[in-house]
Structure formats: C-alpha cells, structure tokens
Amino acid sequence: MTTRIGTPYYVAPEILRGAAPYTIAADMWSIGVIVYFMLHGYTPWAEDSEPKVFKAIQEGDYIICEDEVGPLASDFISKLLTVDP
C-alpha cells in the first residue's frame, strides 16, 4: 500500500508526494477524476507529458466547466479533487 502504481491521470497528489500509507483519500481523488471524465468527456488534465500531468495534479490545476455540469456536480468534483485532504 505504499508503492506508486496506476494510471497517471487518476493518481492522487499525496501518492505523488510519497505520503504513506495509502488512504481512502487517494480513492476519493480517483473517483473525482472519474466523475469529471464522465461529465466532461475528458480528464481534468490535457497535458502532453506525464511530468506535466503530475505537476498539474500536485498543484490542483484543473478547471470545472460549471456551465456544462451544473453547480452541484461542480461542488461534488471540487470536494473530491482536494490536493491536501
């Protein structure tokens, strides 16, 4: 539960920082990415390289198009995509 593996777009910031042990917060982050993808049709990060994706994840650099998903979904996603749980 301390090894960093998985799909880059879904990994939580605390996992990238090497925070141990792995907790449910990392799963909540991944759920946030999945919900974002389901509602927008693309992941929160459109970077062209894995290092750039990881930097954006660690900074919480994403935009929710509230006009597309509505305020409740926007709030739900932002609560799941918390950089420092």
PDB file of N, CA, C and O in Angstrom:
ATOM      1  N   MET A   1       0.808  -1.205   0.000  1.00  0.00           N
ATOM      2  CA  MET A   1       0.000   0.000   0.000  1.00  0.00           C
ATOM      3  C   MET A   1       0.856   1.277   0.000  1.00  0.00           C
ATOM      4  O   MET A   1       0.344   2.365   0.261  1.00  0.00           O
ATOM      5  N   THR A   2       2.124   1.146  -0.285  1.00  0.00           N
ATOM      6  CA  THR A   2       2.974   2.333  -0.362  1.00  0.00           C
ATOM      7  C   THR A   2       3.634   2.491  -1.726  1.00  0.00           C
ATOM      8  O   THR A   2       4.324   3.484  -1.957  1.00  0.00           O
ATOM      9  N   THR A   3       3.440   1.535  -2.638  1.00  0.00           N
ATOM     10  CA  THR A   3       4.044   1.593  -3.963  1.00  0.00           C
ATOM     11  C   THR A   3       3.215   2.477  -4.883  1.00  0.00           C
ATOM     12  O   THR A   3       1.988   2.383  -4.916  1.00  0.00           O
ATOM     13  N   ARG A   4       3.909   3.348  -5.637  1.00  0.00           N
ATOM     14  CA  ARG A   4       3.216   4.219  -6.587  1.00  0.00           C
ATOM     15  C   ARG A   4       3.032   3.486  -7.906  1.00  0.00           C
ATOM     16  O   ARG A   4       3.980   3.327  -8.675  1.00  0.00           O
ATOM     17  N   ILE A   5       1.794   3.035  -8.165  1.00  0.00           N
ATOM     18  CA  ILE A   5       1.471   2.424  -9.446  1.00  0.00           C
ATOM     19  C   ILE A   5       0.083   2.894  -9.859  1.00  0.00           C
ATOM     20  O   ILE A   5      -0.685   3.372  -9.024  1.00  0.00           O
ATOM     21  N   GLY A   6      -0.239   2.764 -11.125  1.00  0.00           N
ATOM     22  CA  GLY A   6      -1.566   3.131 -11.585  1.00  0.00           C
ATOM     23  C   GLY A   6      -1.504   4.027 -12.804  1.00  0.00           C
ATOM     24  O   GLY A   6      -0.430   4.309 -13.335  1.00  0.00           O
ATOM     25  N   THR A   7      -2.661   4.466 -13.234  1.00  0.00           N
ATOM     26  CA  THR A   7      -2.790   5.334 -14.394  1.00  0.00           C
ATOM     27  C   THR A   7      -2.465   6.768 -13.997  1.00  0.00           C
ATOM     28  O   THR A   7      -3.038   7.276 -13.033  1.00  0.00           O
ATOM     29  N   PRO A   8      -1.571   7.430 -14.705  1.00  0.00           N
ATOM     30  CA  PRO A   8      -1.125   8.770 -14.309  1.00  0.00           C
ATOM     31  C   PRO A   8      -2.245   9.786 -14.079  1.00  0.00           C
ATOM     32  O   PRO A   8      -2.167  10.584 -13.144  1.00  0.00           O
ATOM     33  N   TYR A   9      -3.269   9.769 -14.902  1.00  0.00           N
ATOM     34  CA  TYR A   9      -4.321  10.780 -14.782  1.00  0.00           C
ATOM     35  C   TYR A   9      -5.173  10.617 -13.520  1.00  0.00           C
ATOM     36  O   TYR A   9      -5.872  11.554 -13.134  1.00  0.00           O
ATOM     37  N   TYR A  10      -5.131   9.478 -12.887  1.00  0.00           N
ATOM     38  CA  TYR A  10      -6.007   9.192 -11.752  1.00  0.00           C
ATOM     39  C   TYR A  10      -5.284   9.173 -10.412  1.00  0.00           C
ATOM     40  O   TYR A  10      -5.925   9.015  -9.373  1.00  0.00           O
ATOM     41  N   VAL A  11      -3.968   9.330 -10.412  1.00  0.00           N
ATOM     42  CA  VAL A  11      -3.190   9.239  -9.180  1.00  0.00           C
ATOM     43  C   VAL A  11      -3.381  10.502  -8.327  1.00  0.00           C
ATOM     44  O   VAL A  11      -3.407  11.618  -8.845  1.00  0.00           O
ATOM     45  N   ALA A  12      -3.512  10.300  -7.032  1.00  0.00           N
ATOM     46  CA  ALA A  12      -3.734  11.405  -6.101  1.00  0.00           C
ATOM     47  C   ALA A  12      -2.424  12.136  -5.790  1.00  0.00           C
ATOM     48  O   ALA A  12      -1.351  11.535  -5.840  1.00  0.00           O
ATOM     49  N   PRO A  13      -2.511  13.431  -5.470  1.00  0.00           N
ATOM     50  CA  PRO A  13      -1.307  14.211  -5.178  1.00  0.00           C
ATOM     51  C   PRO A  13      -0.478  13.633  -4.027  1.00  0.00           C
ATOM     52  O   PRO A  13       0.752  13.657  -4.075  1.00  0.00           O
ATOM     53  N   GLU A  14      -1.141  13.123  -3.007  1.00  0.00           N
ATOM     54  CA  GLU A  14      -0.394  12.598  -1.869  1.00  0.00           C
ATOM     55  C   GLU A  14       0.402  11.346  -2.236  1.00  0.00           C
ATOM     56  O   GLU A  14       1.431  11.060  -1.624  1.00  0.00           O
ATOM     57  N   ILE A  15      -0.070  10.613  -3.221  1.00  0.00           N
ATOM     58  CA  ILE A  15       0.667   9.446  -3.696  1.00  0.00           C
ATOM     59  C   ILE A  15       1.913   9.916  -4.456  1.00  0.00           C
ATOM     60  O   ILE A  15       2.987   9.332  -4.312  1.00  0.00           O
ATOM     61  N   LEU A  16       1.768  10.960  -5.255  1.00  0.00           N
ATOM     62  CA  LEU A  16       2.916  11.508  -5.984  1.00  0.00           C
ATOM     63  C   LEU A  16       3.964  12.066  -5.029  1.00  0.00           C
ATOM     64  O   LEU A  16       5.162  11.994  -5.306  1.00  0.00           O
ATOM     65  N   ARG A  17       3.520  12.618  -3.913  1.00  0.00           N
ATOM     66  CA  ARG A  17       4.456  13.160  -2.914  1.00  0.00           C
ATOM     67  C   ARG A  17       5.131  12.056  -2.114  1.00  0.00           C
ATOM     68  O   ARG A  17       6.089  12.313  -1.386  1.00  0.00           O
ATOM     69  N   GLY A  18       4.635  10.824  -2.243  1.00  0.00           N
ATOM     70  CA  GLY A  18       5.216   9.717  -1.498  1.00  0.00           C
ATOM     71  C   GLY A  18       4.699   9.615  -0.083  1.00  0.00           C
ATOM     72  O   GLY A  18       5.315   8.959   0.757  1.00  0.00           O
ATOM     73  N   ALA A  19       3.576  10.254   0.195  1.00  0.00           N
ATOM     74  CA  ALA A  19       2.989  10.175   1.535  1.00  0.00           C
ATOM     75  C   ALA A  19       2.529   8.744   1.783  1.00  0.00           C
ATOM     76  O   ALA A  19       1.860   8.144   0.941  1.00  0.00           O
ATOM     77  N   ALA A  20       2.884   8.214   2.913  1.00  0.00           N
ATOM     78  CA  ALA A  20       2.497   6.844   3.254  1.00  0.00           C
ATOM     79  C   ALA A  20       1.726   6.878   4.556  1.00  0.00           C
ATOM     80  O   ALA A  20       1.987   7.764   5.370  1.00  0.00           O
ATOM     81  N   PRO A  21       0.838   6.015   4.796  1.00  0.00           N
ATOM     82  CA  PRO A  21       0.387   4.983   3.866  1.00  0.00           C
ATOM     83  C   PRO A  21      -0.717   5.497   2.950  1.00  0.00           C
ATOM     84  O   PRO A  21      -1.254   6.587   3.146  1.00  0.00           O
ATOM     85  N   TYR A  22      -1.034   4.712   1.976  1.00  0.00           N
ATOM     86  CA  TYR A  22      -2.128   4.968   1.046  1.00  0.00           C
ATOM     87  C   TYR A  22      -3.437   4.946   1.838  1.00  0.00           C
ATOM     88  O   TYR A  22      -3.674   4.018   2.611  1.00  0.00           O
ATOM     89  N   THR A  23      -4.278   5.950   1.655  1.00  0.00           N
ATOM     90  CA  THR A  23      -5.547   6.020   2.402  1.00  0.00           C
ATOM     91  C   THR A  23      -6.726   6.135   1.449  1.00  0.00           C
ATOM     92  O   THR A  23      -6.562   6.191   0.230  1.00  0.00           O
ATOM     93  N   ILE A  24      -7.897   6.166   2.024  1.00  0.00           N
ATOM     94  CA  ILE A  24      -9.133   6.303   1.242  1.00  0.00           C
ATOM     95  C   ILE A  24      -9.171   7.637   0.493  1.00  0.00           C
ATOM     96  O   ILE A  24      -9.869   7.757  -0.515  1.00  0.00           O
ATOM     97  N   ALA A  25      -8.430   8.636   0.972  1.00  0.00           N
ATOM     98  CA  ALA A  25      -8.395   9.934   0.294  1.00  0.00           C
ATOM     99  C   ALA A  25      -7.901   9.786  -1.144  1.00  0.00           C
ATOM    100  O   ALA A  25      -8.377  10.488  -2.036  1.00  0.00           O
ATOM    101  N   ALA A  26      -6.960   8.889  -1.372  1.00  0.00           N
ATOM    102  CA  ALA A  26      -6.460   8.647  -2.734  1.00  0.00           C
ATOM    103  C   ALA A  26      -7.564   8.068  -3.617  1.00  0.00           C
ATOM    104  O   ALA A  26      -7.665   8.403  -4.797  1.00  0.00           O
ATOM    105  N   ASP A  27      -8.384   7.204  -3.038  1.00  0.00           N
ATOM    106  CA  ASP A  27      -9.510   6.646  -3.790  1.00  0.00           C
ATOM    107  C   ASP A  27     -10.549   7.720  -4.096  1.00  0.00           C
ATOM    108  O   ASP A  27     -11.139   7.719  -5.177  1.00  0.00           O
ATOM    109  N   MET A  28     -10.777   8.630  -3.161  1.00  0.00           N
ATOM    110  CA  MET A  28     -11.734   9.716  -3.386  1.00  0.00           C
ATOM    111  C   MET A  28     -11.260  10.608  -4.527  1.00  0.00           C
ATOM    112  O   MET A  28     -12.063  11.057  -5.345  1.00  0.00           O
ATOM    113  N   TRP A  29      -9.950  10.865  -4.581  1.00  0.00           N
ATOM    114  CA  TRP A  29      -9.373  11.643  -5.684  1.00  0.00           C
ATOM    115  C   TRP A  29      -9.674  10.949  -7.011  1.00  0.00           C
ATOM    116  O   TRP A  29     -10.141  11.583  -7.957  1.00  0.00           O
ATOM    117  N   SER A  30      -9.406   9.659  -7.075  1.00  0.00           N
ATOM    118  CA  SER A  30      -9.633   8.908  -8.306  1.00  0.00           C
ATOM    119  C   SER A  30     -11.105   8.936  -8.715  1.00  0.00           C
ATOM    120  O   SER A  30     -11.421   9.047  -9.900  1.00  0.00           O
ATOM    121  N   ILE A  31     -11.990   8.837  -7.750  1.00  0.00           N
ATOM    122  CA  ILE A  31     -13.425   8.939  -8.043  1.00  0.00           C
ATOM    123  C   ILE A  31     -13.740  10.317  -8.618  1.00  0.00           C
ATOM    124  O   ILE A  31     -14.543  10.438  -9.543  1.00  0.00           O
ATOM    125  N   GLY A  32     -13.110  11.352  -8.072  1.00  0.00           N
ATOM    126  CA  GLY A  32     -13.304  12.709  -8.599  1.00  0.00           C
ATOM    127  C   GLY A  32     -12.892  12.813 -10.054  1.00  0.00           C
ATOM    128  O   GLY A  32     -13.577  13.451 -10.853  1.00  0.00           O
ATOM    129  N   VAL A  33     -11.775  12.189 -10.402  1.00  0.00           N
ATOM    130  CA  VAL A  33     -11.312  12.200 -11.794  1.00  0.00           C
ATOM    131  C   VAL A  33     -12.300  11.442 -12.685  1.00  0.00           C
ATOM    132  O   VAL A  33     -12.605  11.876 -13.796  1.00  0.00           O
ATOM    133  N   ILE A  34     -12.788  10.323 -12.192  1.00  0.00           N
ATOM    134  CA  ILE A  34     -13.753   9.527 -12.966  1.00  0.00           C
ATOM    135  C   ILE A  34     -15.048  10.305 -13.197  1.00  0.00           C
ATOM    136  O   ILE A  34     -15.567  10.326 -14.314  1.00  0.00           O
ATOM    137  N   VAL A  35     -15.565  10.936 -12.161  1.00  0.00           N
ATOM    138  CA  VAL A  35     -16.799  11.730 -12.290  1.00  0.00           C
ATOM    139  C   VAL A  35     -16.561  12.890 -13.251  1.00  0.00           C
ATOM    140  O   VAL A  35     -17.396  13.171 -14.111  1.00  0.00           O
ATOM    141  N   TYR A  36     -15.427  13.558 -13.105  1.00  0.00           N
ATOM    142  CA  TYR A  36     -15.083  14.649 -14.017  1.00  0.00           C
ATOM    143  C   TYR A  36     -15.115  14.150 -15.462  1.00  0.00           C
ATOM    144  O   TYR A  36     -15.714  14.779 -16.334  1.00  0.00           O
ATOM    145  N   PHE A  37     -14.466  13.018 -15.699  1.00  0.00           N
ATOM    146  CA  PHE A  37     -14.412  12.440 -17.045  1.00  0.00           C
ATOM    147  C   PHE A  37     -15.805  12.085 -17.554  1.00  0.00           C
ATOM    148  O   PHE A  37     -16.129  12.338 -18.715  1.00  0.00           O
ATOM    149  N   MET A  38     -16.625  11.504 -16.691  1.00  0.00           N
ATOM    150  CA  MET A  38     -17.978  11.116 -17.097  1.00  0.00           C
ATOM    151  C   MET A  38     -18.821  12.322 -17.493  1.00  0.00           C
ATOM    152  O   MET A  38     -19.622  12.242 -18.425  1.00  0.00           O
ATOM    153  N   LEU A  39     -18.645  13.436 -16.792  1.00  0.00           N
ATOM    154  CA  LEU A  39     -19.475  14.610 -17.052  1.00  0.00           C
ATOM    155  C   LEU A  39     -18.920  15.524 -18.146  1.00  0.00           C
ATOM    156  O   LEU A  39     -19.684  16.178 -18.856  1.00  0.00           O
ATOM    157  N   HIS A  40     -17.602  15.571 -18.283  1.00  0.00           N
ATOM    158  CA  HIS A  40     -16.992  16.449 -19.278  1.00  0.00           C
ATOM    159  C   HIS A  40     -16.629  15.724 -20.572  1.00  0.00           C
ATOM    160  O   HIS A  40     -16.632  16.325 -21.646  1.00  0.00           O
ATOM    161  N   GLY A  41     -16.315  14.425 -20.467  1.00  0.00           N
ATOM    162  CA  GLY A  41     -15.896  13.671 -21.635  1.00  0.00           C
ATOM    163  C   GLY A  41     -14.391  13.658 -21.833  1.00  0.00           C
ATOM    164  O   GLY A  41     -13.904  13.139 -22.837  1.00  0.00           O
ATOM    165  N   TYR A  42     -13.650  14.220 -20.896  1.00  0.00           N
ATOM    166  CA  TYR A  42     -12.191  14.235 -20.932  1.00  0.00           C
ATOM    167  C   TYR A  42     -11.682  14.388 -19.502  1.00  0.00           C
ATOM    168  O   TYR A  42     -12.422  14.798 -18.608  1.00  0.00           O
ATOM    169  N   THR A  43     -10.417  14.056 -19.301  1.00  0.00           N
ATOM    170  CA  THR A  43      -9.847  14.150 -17.954  1.00  0.00           C
ATOM    171  C   THR A  43      -9.574  15.610 -17.588  1.00  0.00           C
ATOM    172  O   THR A  43      -9.551  16.473 -18.465  1.00  0.00           O
ATOM    173  N   PRO A  44      -9.369  15.888 -16.310  1.00  0.00           N
ATOM    174  CA  PRO A  44      -9.112  17.271 -15.888  1.00  0.00           C
ATOM    175  C   PRO A  44      -7.799  17.844 -16.417  1.00  0.00           C
ATOM    176  O   PRO A  44      -7.600  19.058 -16.381  1.00  0.00           O
ATOM    177  N   TRP A  45      -6.901  16.986 -16.907  1.00  0.00           N
ATOM    178  CA  TRP A  45      -5.593  17.453 -17.346  1.00  0.00           C
ATOM    179  C   TRP A  45      -5.359  17.104 -18.800  1.00  0.00           C
ATOM    180  O   TRP A  45      -5.468  15.943 -19.196  1.00  0.00           O
ATOM    181  N   ALA A  46      -5.034  18.121 -19.599  1.00  0.00           N
ATOM    182  CA  ALA A  46      -4.793  17.919 -21.031  1.00  0.00           C
ATOM    183  C   ALA A  46      -3.317  18.113 -21.352  1.00  0.00           C
ATOM    184  O   ALA A  46      -2.970  18.529 -22.458  1.00  0.00           O
ATOM    185  N   GLU A  47      -2.460  17.820 -20.406  1.00  0.00           N
ATOM    186  CA  GLU A  47      -1.029  17.999 -20.604  1.00  0.00           C
ATOM    187  C   GLU A  47      -0.493  16.955 -21.589  1.00  0.00           C
ATOM    188  O   GLU A  47      -1.084  15.889 -21.767  1.00  0.00           O
ATOM    189  N   ASP A  48       0.631  17.281 -22.223  1.00  0.00           N
ATOM    190  CA  ASP A  48       1.182  16.397 -23.252  1.00  0.00           C
ATOM    191  C   ASP A  48       2.285  15.471 -22.758  1.00  0.00           C
ATOM    192  O   ASP A  48       2.866  14.724 -23.546  1.00  0.00           O
ATOM    193  N   SER A  49       2.577  15.513 -21.465  1.00  0.00           N
ATOM    194  CA  SER A  49       3.589  14.603 -20.938  1.00  0.00           C
ATOM    195  C   SER A  49       3.241  14.231 -19.492  1.00  0.00           C
ATOM    196  O   SER A  49       2.563  14.978 -18.787  1.00  0.00           O
ATOM    197  N   GLU A  50       3.717  13.074 -19.079  1.00  0.00           N
ATOM    198  CA  GLU A  50       3.438  12.601 -17.724  1.00  0.00           C
ATOM    199  C   GLU A  50       3.966  13.552 -16.651  1.00  0.00           C
ATOM    200  O   GLU A  50       3.253  13.806 -15.680  1.00  0.00           O
ATOM    201  N   PRO A  51       5.190  14.094 -16.780  1.00  0.00           N
ATOM    202  CA  PRO A  51       5.657  15.041 -15.763  1.00  0.00           C
ATOM    203  C   PRO A  51       4.757  16.270 -15.635  1.00  0.00           C
ATOM    204  O   PRO A  51       4.539  16.768 -14.531  1.00  0.00           O
ATOM    205  N   LYS A  52       4.236  16.758 -16.762  1.00  0.00           N
ATOM    206  CA  LYS A  52       3.328  17.917 -16.719  1.00  0.00           C
ATOM    207  C   LYS A  52       2.000  17.549 -16.056  1.00  0.00           C
ATOM    208  O   LYS A  52       1.431  18.347 -15.311  1.00  0.00           O
ATOM    209  N   VAL A  53       1.509  16.340 -16.329  1.00  0.00           N
ATOM    210  CA  VAL A  53       0.282  15.869 -15.683  1.00  0.00           C
ATOM    211  C   VAL A  53       0.499  15.798 -14.179  1.00  0.00           C
ATOM    212  O   VAL A  53      -0.341  16.269 -13.412  1.00  0.00           O
ATOM    213  N   PHE A  54       1.612  15.219 -13.748  1.00  0.00           N
ATOM    214  CA  PHE A  54       1.895  15.091 -12.323  1.00  0.00           C
ATOM    215  C   PHE A  54       2.019  16.458 -11.654  1.00  0.00           C
ATOM    216  O   PHE A  54       1.561  16.639 -10.526  1.00  0.00           O
ATOM    217  N   LYS A  55       2.631  17.417 -12.337  1.00  0.00           N
ATOM    218  CA  LYS A  55       2.749  18.776 -11.788  1.00  0.00           C
ATOM    219  C   LYS A  55       1.372  19.399 -11.624  1.00  0.00           C
ATOM    220  O   LYS A  55       1.083  19.996 -10.587  1.00  0.00           O
ATOM    221  N   ALA A  56       0.521  19.266 -12.635  1.00  0.00           N
ATOM    222  CA  ALA A  56      -0.833  19.822 -12.571  1.00  0.00           C
ATOM    223  C   ALA A  56      -1.633  19.165 -11.446  1.00  0.00           C
ATOM    224  O   ALA A  56      -2.382  19.841 -10.741  1.00  0.00           O
ATOM    225  N   ILE A  57      -1.477  17.861 -11.278  1.00  0.00           N
ATOM    226  CA  ILE A  57      -2.178  17.147 -10.202  1.00  0.00           C
ATOM    227  C   ILE A  57      -1.725  17.669  -8.847  1.00  0.00           C
ATOM    228  O   ILE A  57      -2.555  17.966  -7.988  1.00  0.00           O
ATOM    229  N   GLN A  58      -0.423  17.784  -8.648  1.00  0.00           N
ATOM    230  CA  GLN A  58       0.102  18.235  -7.359  1.00  0.00           C
ATOM    231  C   GLN A  58      -0.311  19.671  -7.034  1.00  0.00           C
ATOM    232  O   GLN A  58      -0.429  20.037  -5.865  1.00  0.00           O
ATOM    233  N   GLU A  59      -0.527  20.473  -8.063  1.00  0.00           N
ATOM    234  CA  GLU A  59      -0.951  21.861  -7.863  1.00  0.00           C
ATOM    235  C   GLU A  59      -2.475  22.005  -7.843  1.00  0.00           C
ATOM    236  O   GLU A  59      -2.995  23.081  -7.548  1.00  0.00           O
ATOM    237  N   GLY A  60      -3.184  20.924  -8.155  1.00  0.00           N
ATOM    238  CA  GLY A  60      -4.645  21.008  -8.230  1.00  0.00           C
ATOM    239  C   GLY A  60      -5.094  21.910  -9.352  1.00  0.00           C
ATOM    240  O   GLY A  60      -6.102  22.608  -9.243  1.00  0.00           O
ATOM    241  N   ASP A  61      -4.338  21.891 -10.430  1.00  0.00           N
ATOM    242  CA  ASP A  61      -4.572  22.779 -11.566  1.00  0.00           C
ATOM    243  C   ASP A  61      -5.548  22.137 -12.552  1.00  0.00           C
ATOM    244  O   ASP A  61      -5.141  21.405 -13.454  1.00  0.00           O
ATOM    245  N   TYR A  62      -6.823  22.416 -12.373  1.00  0.00           N
ATOM    246  CA  TYR A  62      -7.860  21.928 -13.275  1.00  0.00           C
ATOM    247  C   TYR A  62      -8.996  22.936 -13.292  1.00  0.00           C
ATOM    248  O   TYR A  62      -9.116  23.766 -12.391  1.00  0.00           O
ATOM    249  N   ILE A  63      -9.820  22.859 -14.312  1.00  0.00           N
ATOM    250  CA  ILE A  63     -10.963  23.768 -14.447  1.00  0.00           C
ATOM    251  C   ILE A  63     -12.216  22.930 -14.612  1.00  0.00           C
ATOM    252  O   ILE A  63     -12.264  22.018 -15.437  1.00  0.00           O
ATOM    253  N   ILE A  64     -13.221  23.246 -13.827  1.00  0.00           N
ATOM    254  CA  ILE A  64     -14.526  22.591 -13.968  1.00  0.00           C
ATOM    255  C   ILE A  64     -15.421  23.533 -14.765  1.00  0.00           C
ATOM    256  O   ILE A  64     -15.600  24.690 -14.384  1.00  0.00           O
ATOM    257  N   CYS A  65     -15.972  23.056 -15.844  1.00  0.00           N
ATOM    258  CA  CYS A  65     -16.890  23.859 -16.660  1.00  0.00           C
ATOM    259  C   CYS A  65     -18.284  23.761 -16.046  1.00  0.00           C
ATOM    260  O   CYS A  65     -19.087  22.912 -16.431  1.00  0.00           O
ATOM    261  N   GLU A  66     -18.555  24.635 -15.096  1.00  0.00           N
ATOM    262  CA  GLU A  66     -19.827  24.580 -14.372  1.00  0.00           C
ATOM    263  C   GLU A  66     -21.020  24.742 -15.305  1.00  0.00           C
ATOM    264  O   GLU A  66     -22.090  24.192 -15.042  1.00  0.00           O
ATOM    265  N   ASP A  67     -20.848  25.485 -16.387  1.00  0.00           N
ATOM    266  CA  ASP A  67     -21.939  25.637 -17.357  1.00  0.00           C
ATOM    267  C   ASP A  67     -22.323  24.298 -17.980  1.00  0.00           C
ATOM    268  O   ASP A  67     -23.475  24.096 -18.364  1.00  0.00           O
ATOM    269  N   GLU A  68     -21.351  23.379 -18.082  1.00  0.00           N
ATOM    270  CA  GLU A  68     -21.606  22.067 -18.670  1.00  0.00           C
ATOM    271  C   GLU A  68     -22.166  21.067 -17.663  1.00  0.00           C
ATOM    272  O   GLU A  68     -22.985  20.220 -18.020  1.00  0.00           O
ATOM    273  N   VAL A  69     -21.731  21.157 -16.408  1.00  0.00           N
ATOM    274  CA  VAL A  69     -22.076  20.118 -15.437  1.00  0.00           C
ATOM    275  C   VAL A  69     -23.016  20.573 -14.331  1.00  0.00           C
ATOM    276  O   VAL A  69     -23.603  19.735 -13.647  1.00  0.00           O
ATOM    277  N   GLY A  70     -23.172  21.863 -14.140  1.00  0.00           N
ATOM    278  CA  GLY A  70     -24.047  22.386 -13.102  1.00  0.00           C
ATOM    279  C   GLY A  70     -23.317  22.589 -11.786  1.00  0.00           C
ATOM    280  O   GLY A  70     -22.246  22.020 -11.570  1.00  0.00           O
ATOM    281  N   PRO A  71     -23.896  23.402 -10.903  1.00  0.00           N
ATOM    282  CA  PRO A  71     -23.235  23.760  -9.650  1.00  0.00           C
ATOM    283  C   PRO A  71     -23.085  22.603  -8.664  1.00  0.00           C
ATOM    284  O   PRO A  71     -22.075  22.530  -7.964  1.00  0.00           O
ATOM    285  N   LEU A  72     -24.058  21.703  -8.590  1.00  0.00           N
ATOM    286  CA  LEU A  72     -23.948  20.581  -7.646  1.00  0.00           C
ATOM    287  C   LEU A  72     -22.828  19.631  -8.042  1.00  0.00           C
ATOM    288  O   LEU A  72     -22.043  19.201  -7.197  1.00  0.00           O
ATOM    289  N   ALA A  73     -22.756  19.308  -9.317  1.00  0.00           N
ATOM    290  CA  ALA A  73     -21.688  18.428  -9.798  1.00  0.00           C
ATOM    291  C   ALA A  73     -20.333  19.103  -9.643  1.00  0.00           C
ATOM    292  O   ALA A  73     -19.351  18.458  -9.274  1.00  0.00           O
ATOM    293  N   SER A  74     -20.280  20.388  -9.922  1.00  0.00           N
ATOM    294  CA  SER A  74     -19.040  21.143  -9.769  1.00  0.00           C
ATOM    295  C   SER A  74     -18.556  21.111  -8.323  1.00  0.00           C
ATOM    296  O   SER A  74     -17.370  20.903  -8.067  1.00  0.00           O
ATOM    297  N   ASP A  75     -19.456  21.314  -7.396  1.00  0.00           N
ATOM    298  CA  ASP A  75     -19.116  21.270  -5.975  1.00  0.00           C
ATOM    299  C   ASP A  75     -18.656  19.868  -5.567  1.00  0.00           C
ATOM    300  O   ASP A  75     -17.677  19.720  -4.835  1.00  0.00           O
ATOM    301  N   PHE A  76     -19.354  18.856  -6.036  1.00  0.00           N
ATOM    302  CA  PHE A  76     -19.012  17.468  -5.731  1.00  0.00           C
ATOM    303  C   PHE A  76     -17.595  17.139  -6.213  1.00  0.00           C
ATOM    304  O   PHE A  76     -16.796  16.569  -5.470  1.00  0.00           O
ATOM    305  N   ILE A  77     -17.298  17.499  -7.451  1.00  0.00           N
ATOM    306  CA  ILE A  77     -15.979  17.225  -8.024  1.00  0.00           C
ATOM    307  C   ILE A  77     -14.898  17.968  -7.249  1.00  0.00           C
ATOM    308  O   ILE A  77     -13.866  17.389  -6.910  1.00  0.00           O
ATOM    309  N   SER A  78     -15.129  19.238  -6.970  1.00  0.00           N
ATOM    310  CA  SER A  78     -14.101  20.020  -6.277  1.00  0.00           C
ATOM    311  C   SER A  78     -13.833  19.490  -4.868  1.00  0.00           C
ATOM    312  O   SER A  78     -12.718  19.621  -4.363  1.00  0.00           O
ATOM    313  N   LYS A  79     -14.835  18.899  -4.235  1.00  0.00           N
ATOM    314  CA  LYS A  79     -14.620  18.305  -2.908  1.00  0.00           C
ATOM    315  C   LYS A  79     -13.852  16.988  -3.006  1.00  0.00           C
ATOM    316  O   LYS A  79     -13.139  16.619  -2.073  1.00  0.00           O
ATOM    317  N   LEU A  80     -13.987  16.286  -4.114  1.00  0.00           N
ATOM    318  CA  LEU A  80     -13.233  15.046  -4.317  1.00  0.00           C
ATOM    319  C   LEU A  80     -11.795  15.321  -4.751  1.00  0.00           C
ATOM    320  O   LEU A  80     -10.876  14.617  -4.334  1.00  0.00           O
ATOM    321  N   LEU A  81     -11.599  16.337  -5.583  1.00  0.00           N
ATOM    322  CA  LEU A  81     -10.262  16.670  -6.077  1.00  0.00           C
ATOM    323  C   LEU A  81      -9.595  17.666  -5.136  1.00  0.00           C
ATOM    324  O   LEU A  81      -9.318  18.807  -5.505  1.00  0.00           O
ATOM    325  N   THR A  82      -9.345  17.209  -3.923  1.00  0.00           N
ATOM    326  CA  THR A  82      -8.712  18.034  -2.894  1.00  0.00           C
ATOM    327  C   THR A  82      -7.229  17.686  -2.830  1.00  0.00           C
ATOM    328  O   THR A  82      -6.862  16.541  -2.566  1.00  0.00           O
ATOM    329  N   VAL A  83      -6.386  18.676  -3.072  1.00  0.00           N
ATOM    330  CA  VAL A  83      -4.951  18.452  -3.114  1.00  0.00           C
ATOM    331  C   VAL A  83      -4.390  18.039  -1.756  1.00  0.00           C
ATOM    332  O   VAL A  83      -3.506  17.185  -1.684  1.00  0.00           O
ATOM    333  N   ASP A  84      -4.887  18.628  -0.700  1.00  0.00           N
ATOM    334  CA  ASP A  84      -4.391  18.311   0.648  1.00  0.00           C
ATOM    335  C   ASP A  84      -5.551  17.843   1.529  1.00  0.00           C
ATOM    336  O   ASP A  84      -6.126  18.623   2.289  1.00  0.00           O
ATOM    337  N   PRO A  85      -5.885  16.543   1.411  1.00  0.00           N
ATOM    338  CA  PRO A  85      -7.048  16.051   2.167  1.00  0.00           C
ATOM    339  C   PRO A  85      -6.751  16.046   3.648  1.00  0.00           C
ATOM    340  O   PRO A  85      -7.606  15.666   4.448  1.00  0.00           O
TER     341      PRO A  85
END
